């Protein structure tokens, strides 16, 4: 009797989305779409996808600093306040885009029977 080792299969999913609506020309003059992507391995869910996309642009330290600056913006001069608010809104816009991409990715995976 030979005992076979147990193998765990892991799937890797790549989530890719366009950066812009219009293509740009590459070095060969061919129109191509610029994209960003993340890879997910093993078990993952909505929050994991959102976190990974947000982390592409913002480290945990960045998120903390931007959030704290925004919370303290009422205590600084108007120019700095405007800067802090703009940074915060940019972060929030990126988070919303990450949420939209995560929803679309999960719906795509469900529609193709890859996840329940």
PLY file of the C-alpha trace (Angstrom):
ply
format ascii 1.0
element vertex 116
property float x
property float y
property float z
element edge 115
property int vertex1
property int vertex2
end_header
0.00 0.00 0.00
1.47 3.33 -1.10
0.27 6.47 0.57
0.08 9.45 -1.74
0.76 12.93 -0.38
-2.25 15.22 -0.09
-2.21 18.06 -2.57
-4.18 21.23 -2.06
-5.00 23.00 -5.25
-5.03 26.75 -5.10
-6.51 28.97 -7.71
-5.02 32.27 -8.55
-7.38 34.91 -9.86
-6.18 38.03 -11.61
-8.49 41.02 -11.51
-7.69 43.52 -14.27
-9.38 46.82 -15.06
-8.69 49.68 -17.48
-7.00 52.85 -16.28
-8.66 55.04 -18.91
-11.58 54.76 -21.32
-9.46 55.47 -24.38
-6.47 53.48 -25.65
-2.98 54.97 -25.92
-0.36 54.12 -28.52
2.48 51.90 -27.43
6.08 52.19 -28.68
5.10 50.39 -31.90
2.21 52.76 -32.57
-0.39 50.14 -31.71
-3.37 51.36 -29.67
-3.51 49.55 -26.34
-5.51 49.98 -23.15
-3.57 50.69 -20.00
-4.62 48.42 -17.17
-3.96 47.72 -13.52
-4.33 44.31 -11.94
-4.11 42.40 -8.68
-3.66 38.69 -8.02
-5.70 36.78 -5.46
-4.68 33.31 -4.32
-6.63 30.92 -2.14
-9.78 32.05 -0.39
-10.78 35.65 -0.80
-13.81 37.87 -0.58
-15.06 41.35 -1.26
-13.04 42.98 1.54
-9.83 41.27 0.44
-10.22 42.59 -3.09
-11.00 46.13 -1.92
-8.05 46.12 0.50
-5.63 44.89 -2.13
-6.72 47.52 -4.65
-6.53 50.33 -2.07
-3.07 49.09 -1.02
-1.86 49.44 -4.61
-1.99 53.19 -4.19
-2.00 53.80 -0.42
-0.02 52.12 2.35
-1.64 51.68 5.76
0.49 54.60 6.97
-0.79 56.76 4.10
-4.42 55.95 4.94
-3.82 56.76 8.61
-2.05 60.05 7.85
-4.65 61.19 5.32
-7.50 60.29 7.68
-5.92 62.04 10.66
-5.09 65.13 8.60
-8.70 65.25 7.43
-10.01 64.90 10.99
-7.73 67.72 12.14
-8.33 69.96 9.11
-10.50 72.38 11.11
-7.44 73.30 13.20
-5.16 74.42 10.35
-5.11 77.37 7.95
-7.41 77.36 4.93
-4.71 76.42 2.39
-3.66 73.37 4.43
-7.32 72.52 5.10
-8.01 72.49 1.36
-4.98 70.24 0.78
-6.09 67.79 3.49
-9.65 67.67 2.20
-8.47 67.10 -1.39
-6.19 64.24 -0.26
-9.06 62.67 1.68
-11.49 62.96 -1.23
-8.92 61.40 -3.57
-8.51 58.48 -1.15
-12.28 58.08 -0.88
-12.67 58.13 -4.67
-10.04 55.40 -4.98
-11.80 53.34 -2.28
-15.11 53.68 -4.13
-13.45 52.59 -7.38
-11.96 49.61 -5.51
-15.42 48.67 -4.20
-16.93 48.90 -7.68
-14.16 46.72 -9.14
-14.52 44.17 -6.31
-18.28 43.89 -6.87
-17.81 43.45 -10.62
-15.05 40.85 -10.11
-17.15 38.77 -7.71
-20.20 38.91 -9.96
-18.02 37.78 -12.88
-16.61 34.88 -10.83
-20.10 33.85 -9.68
-21.54 34.04 -13.20
-18.77 31.74 -14.43
-19.23 29.24 -11.59
-15.80 29.85 -10.10
-17.15 30.78 -6.67
-20.45 30.27 -4.85
0 1
1 2
2 3
3 4
4 5
5 6
6 7
7 8
8 9
9 10
10 11
11 12
12 13
13 14
14 15
15 16
16 17
17 18
18 19
19 20
20 21
21 22
22 23
23 24
24 25
25 26
26 27
27 28
28 29
29 30
30 31
31 32
32 33
33 34
34 35
35 36
36 37
37 38
38 39
39 40
40 41
41 42
42 43
43 44
44 45
45 46
46 47
47 48
48 49
49 50
50 51
51 52
52 53
53 54
54 55
55 56
56 57
57 58
58 59
59 60
60 61
61 62
62 63
63 64
64 65
65 66
66 67
67 68
68 69
69 70
70 71
71 72
72 73
73 74
74 75
75 76
76 77
77 78
78 79
79 80
80 81
81 82
82 83
83 84
84 85
85 86
86 87
87 88
88 89
89 90
90 91
91 92
92 93
93 94
94 95
95 96
96 97
97 98
98 99
99 100
100 101
101 102
102 103
103 104
104 105
105 106
106 107
107 108
108 109
109 110
110 111
111 112
112 113
113 114
114 115
